[in-house]
């Protein structure tokens, strides 16, 4: 059953539209990336069987996270489409912002599932069995839609401005244009390993790309408070509920041993070491039962070996990621923007100093974690270290992806899995109990699609998760 949202003015819909997909995006989708990419694990001392499907790489059409990601991202975009479809052109600014948001979520759905409903999607009761579109065709149209949104915002309607209903930029058209440009950069770079006609297409699109990208975090905060239904999504899942009781994941989510040892500079389970202690580790994680005042160091952070059955007292999420019910969410971080720019500059697609942009990405993540003053020392101390520095890493893409892997942990970690499938970096090990030879290329269409849209959903065996690559994955 769908409500006639078109009867409600877009200024009353936009804030709710922005918020609707966030829990599933910030929690389930990011957590899925964190588990596959050796950032997080579960507290095996207190919970038996956590993340067994992920550790075993047992992906099916009934895989829980895949089912709710599919359902809730499509459902969450419905109001954006209602705003876009509003016949009154007086709402052009709201439509442009909705178009950018819609492109943002459709990109990740393509990156995770491949071919999906697009041209016939989001029509509510008007079409309950939408056709599937080719993934690459969707990508091409996302650029078209973003260009259209930018054109609208470049001619911003001052007679009907967007205000506080825009819980990201408060109606700032130029910031939304920067966001759209940065999203275009992400979409184009995703195809950078491809050749043939795509290489020509990319050259043309990069030549036309406005290199005005985000340099500050795109913060999403509609006024989160410590009340039921009004908490920050990350906090509501990994922190405490409105009564002050810890959530299940408060104690269950712990760092993986691999990430903890990597950031300590120690030898990891796959035999690599940077030799550099990363001060961000103690902001991202804290010791179990920390009293909130006693100082602790990186050596106190203990992670779980994925697939193990016992271990010491594991650390928990720290104050840089989990601070309060009113903490900010991040629609797009400056760190990600800078790493995208660094990659594009290194590949020769845009102008700019790739190393400087890379190091700006590191500094932006330090600032997000509240330790911006320590960034320059870390960058200097690690200047010749393998994997994490520009000069110390032969393959610059590996350095970018490794620092991006750190910077997106707990924020948008699914990007790290997508980047790994695209570039091969960072080359994290599988869990001890993995039953497949490599990480999944995609999630499978959920069983619900075969029940409700059987005429259109592609036939897909479980093995497709490990054999059927997304179109941009050519390596």
GIVENJO-V969772 format. One record per pair of residues at least 4 apart in sequence whose C-alpha atoms are under 8 Angstrom apart, sorted by the first residue. I is the first residue (numbers start at 1). J is the second residue. If there is no record, write none. Layout:
i=I j=J
i=I j=J
This chain:
i=1 j=125
i=2 j=124
i=2 j=125
i=4 j=8
i=5 j=79
i=5 j=82
i=6 j=82
i=6 j=83
i=6 j=85
i=6 j=86
i=8 j=12
i=8 j=13
i=9 j=13
i=10 j=14
i=10 j=83
i=10 j=86
i=10 j=91
i=10 j=94
i=11 j=15
i=11 j=94
i=11 j=162
i=11 j=165
i=12 j=165
i=13 j=17
i=13 j=79
i=13 j=83
i=13 j=165
i=14 j=18
i=14 j=79
i=14 j=80
i=14 j=83
i=14 j=94
i=14 j=98
i=14 j=165
i=14 j=166
i=15 j=19
i=15 j=165
i=15 j=166
i=15 j=167
i=15 j=222
i=16 j=20
i=17 j=21
i=17 j=76
i=17 j=77
i=17 j=78
i=17 j=79
i=17 j=80
i=18 j=22
i=18 j=101
i=18 j=166
i=18 j=167
i=19 j=23
i=20 j=76
i=20 j=77
i=21 j=25
i=21 j=72
i=21 j=73
i=21 j=75
i=21 j=76
i=21 j=77
i=22 j=26
i=22 j=27
i=22 j=233
i=23 j=27
i=23 j=28
i=23 j=233
i=23 j=234
i=24 j=28
i=24 j=29
i=24 j=68
i=24 j=69
i=24 j=72
i=24 j=73
i=25 j=29
i=25 j=30
i=25 j=69
i=25 j=73
i=25 j=412
i=26 j=30
i=26 j=31
i=26 j=233
i=26 j=234
i=26 j=411
i=26 j=412
i=27 j=31
i=27 j=233
i=27 j=234
i=27 j=237
i=28 j=32
i=28 j=65
i=28 j=69
i=29 j=33
i=29 j=65
i=29 j=69
i=29 j=412
i=29 j=413
i=29 j=414
i=30 j=34
i=30 j=409
i=30 j=410
i=30 j=411
i=30 j=412
i=30 j=413
i=30 j=414
i=31 j=35
i=31 j=40
i=31 j=410
i=31 j=413
i=31 j=414
i=32 j=36
i=32 j=65
i=32 j=413
i=32 j=414
i=33 j=37
i=33 j=412
i=33 j=413
i=33 j=414
i=33 j=415
i=33 j=416
i=33 j=417
i=34 j=38
i=34 j=39
i=34 j=40
i=34 j=409
i=34 j=410
i=34 j=413
i=34 j=414
i=35 j=39
i=35 j=40
i=35 j=41
i=35 j=51
i=35 j=54
i=35 j=55
i=36 j=54
i=36 j=55
i=36 j=417
i=36 j=430
i=36 j=439
i=37 j=416
i=37 j=417
i=37 j=428
i=38 j=256
i=38 j=258
i=38 j=259
i=38 j=306
i=38 j=428
i=38 j=429
i=38 j=430
i=39 j=255
i=39 j=256
i=39 j=258
i=39 j=259
i=39 j=409
i=40 j=253
i=40 j=254
i=40 j=255
i=40 j=256
i=40 j=259
i=41 j=51
i=41 j=253
i=41 j=254
i=41 j=255
i=41 j=256
i=41 j=303
i=41 j=304
i=41 j=305
i=41 j=306
i=42 j=47
i=42 j=50
i=42 j=51
i=42 j=252
i=42 j=253
i=42 j=254
i=42 j=304
i=43 j=47
i=43 j=50
i=43 j=251
i=43 j=252
i=43 j=253
i=43 j=254
i=43 j=304
i=43 j=314
i=44 j=48
i=44 j=49
i=44 j=50
i=44 j=304
i=44 j=308
i=44 j=309
i=44 j=310
i=44 j=311
i=45 j=309
i=45 j=310
i=45 j=311
i=45 j=312
i=45 j=313
i=46 j=252
i=47 j=252
i=51 j=55
i=52 j=56
i=52 j=58
i=52 j=307
i=53 j=57
i=53 j=58
i=53 j=59
i=53 j=63
i=54 j=58
i=54 j=59
i=55 j=306
i=55 j=307
i=55 j=430
i=55 j=431
i=55 j=432
i=55 j=433
i=55 j=434
i=56 j=431
i=56 j=433
i=56 j=434
i=56 j=435
i=56 j=436
i=57 j=434
i=57 j=435
i=57 j=436
i=57 j=439
i=57 j=440
i=58 j=435
i=59 j=63
i=59 j=443
i=59 j=444
i=59 j=462
i=59 j=465
i=60 j=444
i=60 j=462
i=61 j=66
i=61 j=67
i=61 j=444
i=61 j=445
i=61 j=446
i=61 j=447
i=61 j=462
i=62 j=66
i=62 j=67
i=62 j=446
i=62 j=447
i=63 j=67
i=63 j=446
i=64 j=68
i=65 j=69
i=66 j=70
i=66 j=443
i=66 j=444
i=66 j=445
i=66 j=446
i=67 j=71
i=67 j=445
i=67 j=446
i=67 j=447
i=67 j=448
i=68 j=72
i=69 j=73
i=70 j=74
i=70 j=109
i=70 j=445
i=70 j=446
i=71 j=75
i=72 j=76
i=73 j=77
i=73 j=105
i=73 j=109
i=74 j=78
i=74 j=122
i=75 j=122
i=77 j=81
i=77 j=102
i=77 j=105
i=77 j=122
i=78 j=82
i=78 j=122
i=78 j=123
i=78 j=124
i=79 j=83
i=80 j=84
i=80 j=95
i=80 j=98
i=80 j=99
i=80 j=101
i=80 j=102
i=81 j=85
i=81 j=98
i=81 j=102
i=81 j=122
i=81 j=123
i=82 j=86
i=83 j=94
i=83 j=95
i=83 j=98
i=84 j=94
i=84 j=95
i=84 j=96
i=84 j=98
i=84 j=99
i=86 j=91
i=90 j=157
i=90 j=160
i=91 j=95
i=91 j=160
i=92 j=96
i=92 j=152
i=92 j=157
i=93 j=97
i=93 j=152
i=93 j=153
i=93 j=156
i=93 j=157
i=93 j=160
i=93 j=161
i=93 j=162
i=94 j=98
i=94 j=162
i=95 j=99
i=95 j=149
i=96 j=100
i=96 j=148
i=96 j=149
i=96 j=150
i=96 j=152
i=96 j=153
i=97 j=101
i=97 j=149
i=97 j=176
i=98 j=102
i=99 j=103
i=99 j=145
i=99 j=146
i=99 j=149
i=100 j=104
i=100 j=145
i=100 j=146
i=100 j=149
i=100 j=180
i=101 j=105
i=102 j=106
i=103 j=107
i=103 j=142
i=103 j=145
i=103 j=146
i=104 j=108
i=104 j=183
i=105 j=109
i=106 j=110
i=107 j=111
i=107 j=139
i=107 j=142
i=107 j=187
i=108 j=112
i=109 j=113
i=109 j=114
i=109 j=116
i=110 j=114
i=110 j=115
i=110 j=116
i=110 j=135
i=110 j=138
i=110 j=470
i=111 j=418
i=111 j=442
i=111 j=470
i=112 j=418
i=112 j=441
i=112 j=442
i=112 j=443
i=112 j=470
i=113 j=442
i=113 j=443
i=113 j=444
i=113 j=445
i=113 j=470
i=114 j=134
i=114 j=135
i=114 j=442
i=114 j=470
i=114 j=471
i=115 j=132
i=115 j=133
i=115 j=134
i=115 j=135
i=116 j=132
i=116 j=133
i=116 j=134
i=116 j=135
i=117 j=121
i=117 j=130
i=117 j=131
i=117 j=132
i=117 j=133
i=118 j=122
i=118 j=130
i=118 j=131
i=118 j=132
i=118 j=133
i=118 j=138
i=119 j=131
i=119 j=133
i=120 j=127
i=120 j=130
i=120 j=131
i=121 j=127
i=121 j=130
i=121 j=131
i=123 j=127
i=123 j=128
i=124 j=128
i=128 j=452
i=128 j=453
i=129 j=452
i=129 j=453
i=129 j=455
i=129 j=456
i=130 j=453
i=130 j=456
i=131 j=456
i=131 j=457
i=132 j=456
i=132 j=457
i=133 j=137
i=133 j=138
i=134 j=138
i=135 j=139
i=135 j=470
i=135 j=471
i=136 j=140
i=136 j=471
i=137 j=141
i=138 j=142
i=139 j=143
i=139 j=187
i=140 j=144
i=141 j=145
i=142 j=146
i=143 j=147
i=143 j=184
i=143 j=187
i=144 j=148
i=145 j=149
i=146 j=150
i=146 j=180
i=146 j=184
i=147 j=151
i=148 j=152
i=149 j=153
i=150 j=154
i=150 j=177
i=150 j=180
i=151 j=155
i=152 j=156
i=153 j=157
i=153 j=173
i=153 j=174
i=153 j=176
i=153 j=177
i=154 j=173
i=156 j=161
i=156 j=173
i=157 j=161
i=161 j=171
i=162 j=166
i=162 j=170
i=162 j=171
i=162 j=172
i=163 j=170
i=163 j=171
i=164 j=170
i=164 j=171
i=165 j=170
i=165 j=171
i=166 j=170
i=166 j=171
i=167 j=220
i=167 j=221
i=167 j=222
i=168 j=218
i=168 j=219
i=168 j=220
i=168 j=221
i=168 j=222
i=168 j=331
i=169 j=175
i=169 j=176
i=169 j=218
i=169 j=219
i=172 j=176
i=173 j=177
i=174 j=178
i=175 j=179
i=175 j=214
i=176 j=180
i=177 j=181
i=178 j=182
i=178 j=212
i=178 j=213
i=178 j=214
i=179 j=183
i=179 j=213
i=179 j=214
i=179 j=218
i=179 j=332
i=180 j=184
i=181 j=185
i=181 j=209
i=181 j=210
i=181 j=211
i=181 j=212
i=181 j=213
i=182 j=186
i=182 j=212
i=182 j=213
i=182 j=214
i=182 j=337
i=183 j=187
i=184 j=188
i=185 j=189
i=185 j=340
i=185 j=341
i=186 j=190
i=186 j=340
i=187 j=191
i=188 j=192
i=188 j=202
i=188 j=205
i=188 j=206
i=189 j=340
i=189 j=344
i=190 j=419
i=190 j=422
i=190 j=472
i=191 j=198
i=191 j=202
i=191 j=472
i=191 j=473
i=192 j=199
i=192 j=202
i=192 j=472
i=193 j=422
i=193 j=423
i=193 j=472
i=193 j=473
i=193 j=474
i=193 j=475
i=194 j=198
i=194 j=199
i=194 j=472
i=194 j=473
i=194 j=474
i=195 j=199
i=196 j=200
i=197 j=201
i=198 j=202
i=199 j=203
i=200 j=204
i=201 j=205
i=202 j=206
i=203 j=207
i=203 j=349
i=204 j=208
i=205 j=209
i=206 j=349
i=206 j=350
i=207 j=349
i=211 j=350
i=213 j=337
i=214 j=218
i=214 j=334
i=214 j=337
i=214 j=338
i=215 j=334
i=215 j=337
i=215 j=338
i=216 j=333
i=216 j=334
i=217 j=330
i=217 j=331
i=217 j=332
i=217 j=333
i=217 j=334
i=217 j=335
i=218 j=330
i=218 j=331
i=218 j=332
i=218 j=333
i=218 j=334
i=219 j=328
i=219 j=329
i=219 j=330
i=219 j=331
i=219 j=332
i=219 j=333
i=220 j=328
i=220 j=329
i=220 j=330
i=220 j=331
i=221 j=232
i=221 j=327
i=221 j=328
i=221 j=329
i=223 j=230
i=223 j=326
i=224 j=230
i=224 j=231
i=224 j=232
i=224 j=325
i=224 j=326
i=224 j=327
i=225 j=230
i=225 j=231
i=225 j=232
i=225 j=325
i=225 j=326
i=226 j=230
i=226 j=231
i=226 j=241
i=226 j=242
i=226 j=325
i=226 j=326
i=227 j=231
i=227 j=242
i=228 j=241
i=228 j=242
i=231 j=235
i=231 j=236
i=231 j=242
i=231 j=325
i=231 j=326
i=232 j=236
i=232 j=325
i=232 j=326
i=232 j=327
i=232 j=328
i=232 j=329
i=233 j=237
i=233 j=329
i=234 j=238
i=234 j=239
i=234 j=322
i=234 j=329
i=235 j=239
i=235 j=240
i=235 j=322
i=235 j=323
i=235 j=324
i=235 j=325
i=235 j=327
i=236 j=240
i=236 j=241
i=236 j=247
i=236 j=325
i=237 j=247
i=237 j=248
i=237 j=249
i=237 j=250
i=238 j=247
i=238 j=248
i=238 j=249
i=238 j=250
i=238 j=251
i=238 j=253
i=238 j=322
i=239 j=246
i=239 j=247
i=239 j=249
i=239 j=250
i=239 j=322
i=239 j=324
i=239 j=325
i=240 j=244
i=240 j=245
i=240 j=246
i=240 j=247
i=240 j=250
i=240 j=325
i=241 j=245
i=241 j=246
i=241 j=247
i=246 j=250
i=246 j=251
i=247 j=251
i=248 j=252
i=249 j=253
i=250 j=316
i=250 j=317
i=251 j=316
i=253 j=316
i=253 j=317
i=254 j=303
i=254 j=304
i=254 j=314
i=254 j=315
i=254 j=316
i=254 j=317
i=255 j=259
i=255 j=260
i=255 j=285
i=255 j=302
i=255 j=303
i=255 j=304
i=255 j=314
i=255 j=315
i=255 j=316
i=255 j=317
i=256 j=260
i=256 j=303
i=256 j=304
i=256 j=305
i=256 j=306
i=257 j=261
i=257 j=302
i=257 j=303
i=257 j=304
i=257 j=305
i=257 j=306
i=258 j=262
i=258 j=268
i=258 j=269
i=258 j=303
i=258 j=305
i=259 j=263
i=259 j=303
i=260 j=264
i=260 j=281
i=260 j=301
i=260 j=302
i=260 j=303
i=261 j=265
i=261 j=266
i=261 j=267
i=261 j=268
i=261 j=303
i=262 j=266
i=262 j=267
i=262 j=268
i=262 j=272
i=262 j=273
i=262 j=274
i=263 j=276
i=263 j=277
i=263 j=278
i=263 j=281
i=264 j=275
i=264 j=276
i=264 j=277
i=264 j=278
i=264 j=281
i=264 j=298
i=264 j=299
i=265 j=273
i=265 j=274
i=265 j=275
i=265 j=276
i=265 j=277
i=265 j=278
i=266 j=272
i=266 j=273
i=266 j=274
i=266 j=275
i=266 j=276
i=267 j=271
i=267 j=272
i=267 j=273
i=268 j=272
i=268 j=273
i=269 j=429
i=270 j=429
i=273 j=386
i=274 j=385
i=274 j=386
i=274 j=387
i=274 j=388
i=275 j=385
i=276 j=381
i=276 j=382
i=276 j=385
i=277 j=298
i=278 j=378
i=279 j=283
i=279 j=298
i=279 j=374
i=279 j=378
i=280 j=284
i=280 j=366
i=280 j=369
i=280 j=371
i=281 j=285
i=281 j=298
i=281 j=301
i=282 j=286
i=282 j=296
i=282 j=297
i=282 j=298
i=282 j=301
i=282 j=318
i=283 j=318
i=283 j=319
i=283 j=320
i=283 j=321
i=283 j=369
i=284 j=317
i=284 j=318
i=284 j=319
i=284 j=320
i=284 j=321
i=284 j=369
i=285 j=301
i=285 j=315
i=285 j=316
i=285 j=317
i=285 j=318
i=285 j=319
i=285 j=320
i=285 j=321
i=286 j=290
i=286 j=296
i=286 j=300
i=286 j=301
i=286 j=315
i=286 j=316
i=286 j=317
i=286 j=318
i=286 j=319
i=287 j=296
i=287 j=300
i=287 j=301
i=287 j=302
i=287 j=314
i=287 j=315
i=287 j=316
i=288 j=313
i=288 j=314
i=288 j=315
i=288 j=316
i=290 j=294
i=296 j=300
i=297 j=301
i=301 j=314
i=301 j=315
i=302 j=312
i=302 j=313
i=302 j=314
i=302 j=315
i=303 j=314
i=303 j=315
i=304 j=308
i=304 j=311
i=304 j=314
i=305 j=431
i=305 j=432
i=306 j=431
i=306 j=432
i=307 j=431
i=307 j=432
i=307 j=433
i=308 j=432
i=317 j=321
i=317 j=322
i=318 j=322
i=318 j=323
i=319 j=323
i=320 j=368
i=320 j=369
i=320 j=370
i=321 j=369
i=321 j=410
i=322 j=327
i=323 j=327
i=330 j=411
i=332 j=336
i=332 j=337
i=333 j=337
i=334 j=338
i=334 j=361
i=334 j=364
i=334 j=365
i=335 j=339
i=335 j=360
i=335 j=361
i=335 j=362
i=335 j=363
i=335 j=364
i=335 j=365
i=335 j=404
i=335 j=407
i=336 j=340
i=336 j=361
i=336 j=404
i=336 j=407
i=336 j=408
i=337 j=341
i=337 j=361
i=338 j=342
i=338 j=357
i=338 j=358
i=338 j=360
i=338 j=361
i=339 j=343
i=339 j=357
i=339 j=358
i=339 j=361
i=339 j=400
i=339 j=404
i=340 j=344
i=341 j=345
i=341 j=350
i=341 j=354
i=341 j=357
i=341 j=358
i=342 j=346
i=342 j=353
i=342 j=354
i=342 j=355
i=342 j=356
i=342 j=357
i=342 j=358
i=342 j=400
i=343 j=347
i=343 j=354
i=343 j=397
i=343 j=400
i=344 j=348
i=344 j=349
i=344 j=350
i=344 j=354
i=345 j=349
i=345 j=350
i=345 j=351
i=345 j=352
i=345 j=353
i=345 j=354
i=346 j=354
i=346 j=396
i=352 j=357
i=353 j=357
i=354 j=358
i=355 j=359
i=355 j=390
i=356 j=360
i=357 j=361
i=358 j=362
i=358 j=390
i=358 j=400
i=359 j=363
i=359 j=379
i=360 j=364
i=361 j=365
i=362 j=366
i=362 j=375
i=362 j=379
i=362 j=403
i=362 j=407
i=363 j=367
i=363 j=372
i=363 j=375
i=363 j=376
i=364 j=368
i=364 j=372
i=365 j=369
i=365 j=372
i=365 j=407
i=366 j=370
i=366 j=371
i=366 j=372
i=366 j=373
i=366 j=374
i=366 j=375
i=367 j=371
i=367 j=372
i=367 j=373
i=367 j=375
i=368 j=372
i=371 j=375
i=374 j=378
i=375 j=379
i=376 j=380
i=377 j=381
i=378 j=382
i=379 j=383
i=379 j=389
i=382 j=388
i=382 j=389
i=383 j=389
i=383 j=390
i=383 j=391
i=383 j=392
i=384 j=389
i=384 j=390
i=384 j=391
i=384 j=392
i=384 j=393
i=385 j=389
i=385 j=391
i=385 j=392
i=385 j=393
i=386 j=392
i=386 j=393
i=387 j=392
i=387 j=393
i=387 j=398
i=387 j=399
i=387 j=402
i=388 j=392
i=388 j=393
i=388 j=399
i=388 j=400
i=388 j=402
i=388 j=403
i=389 j=393
i=389 j=399
i=390 j=396
i=390 j=399
i=393 j=398
i=393 j=399
i=395 j=399
i=396 j=400
i=397 j=401
i=397 j=423
i=397 j=425
i=398 j=402
i=398 j=425
i=398 j=426
i=399 j=403
i=400 j=404
i=401 j=405
i=401 j=416
i=401 j=419
i=401 j=420
i=401 j=425
i=401 j=426
i=402 j=406
i=402 j=425
i=402 j=426
i=403 j=407
i=404 j=408
i=404 j=416
i=405 j=409
i=405 j=413
i=405 j=416
i=405 j=426
i=408 j=412
i=408 j=413
i=408 j=415
i=408 j=416
i=409 j=413
i=413 j=417
i=414 j=418
i=415 j=419
i=416 j=420
i=417 j=421
i=418 j=422
i=419 j=423
i=419 j=424
i=419 j=425
i=420 j=424
i=420 j=425
i=420 j=426
i=420 j=427
i=421 j=425
i=421 j=441
i=421 j=473
i=422 j=472
i=422 j=473
i=422 j=474
i=422 j=475
i=423 j=475
i=430 j=434
i=430 j=438
i=430 j=439
i=436 j=466
i=438 j=466
i=439 j=466
i=440 j=465
i=440 j=466
i=441 j=465
i=441 j=466
i=441 j=467
i=441 j=468
i=441 j=469
i=441 j=470
i=442 j=464
i=442 j=465
i=442 j=466
i=442 j=468
i=442 j=469
i=442 j=470
i=443 j=465
i=444 j=460
i=444 j=462
i=444 j=464
i=444 j=465
i=445 j=449
i=445 j=457
i=445 j=460
i=446 j=450
i=447 j=451
i=448 j=452
i=449 j=453
i=449 j=454
i=449 j=457
i=450 j=454
i=450 j=457
i=453 j=457
i=460 j=464
i=463 j=467
i=464 j=468
i=465 j=469
i=469 j=473
i=469 j=474
